[in-house]
Amino acid sequence: MAFTLMDLPYAYDALEPHLDARTMEIHHGKHHAGYVAKLNGVLEGHDDLLNGDLVDILSNLNKVPDAIRQKVINLGGGVYNHNLYFSSFSTKGGGKPVGALAQAIDSELGGFEAAKKTLSDNAVNLFGSGWSWLCVENGKLVYATSQNQDCPLSNGQTPILTIDVWEHAYYLKFQQLRPNFVDAFWEVVDWSIINDRYEAAK
Ligand code: MN
């Protein structure tokens, strides 16, 4: 067994005009696929990890041998983070949070507009390549940012929403205009999926 590239639950052009087909095709078919292939290469000979669960691995990096730990952070994070990102969208995306998540955003984060602004600002202001996250930690919603492919699982947080702000996520369509990409991101988030993650994490 080895890790495999997830299938997208929609067509590459399904999120047009917000996220364009060419970006989705390269992002998933080349970048995401590349992380999967390289992770499997690094884990060759480490059958326990190769047959393991990425959430468990990234949550317990102390169990990964020193010699390959940084590569597992980079490549395992590259796989997990993109799995979460790509499975956050649908053709029914956009709008506002629903269910228990909507209530928690209101009571813990001051409402959706405030939360959206913080998540967007964190994405836009992150220097270099990384991610803006909404996570659950000890039952509460928390914001996080990470550089490179670092994953909040390694800090004891359970991610439920993430914005990929590596240039490969937006450059073909938006060039340097990261804020415009972040605006487009909100148009395709499927809040029923994010609410399911919230209820599972809480
Ligand atoms: Mn990416």
Residues whose N, C-alpha, C, O or C-beta is under 5 A from the ligand:
A	BS01	MN	D164 W166 A169
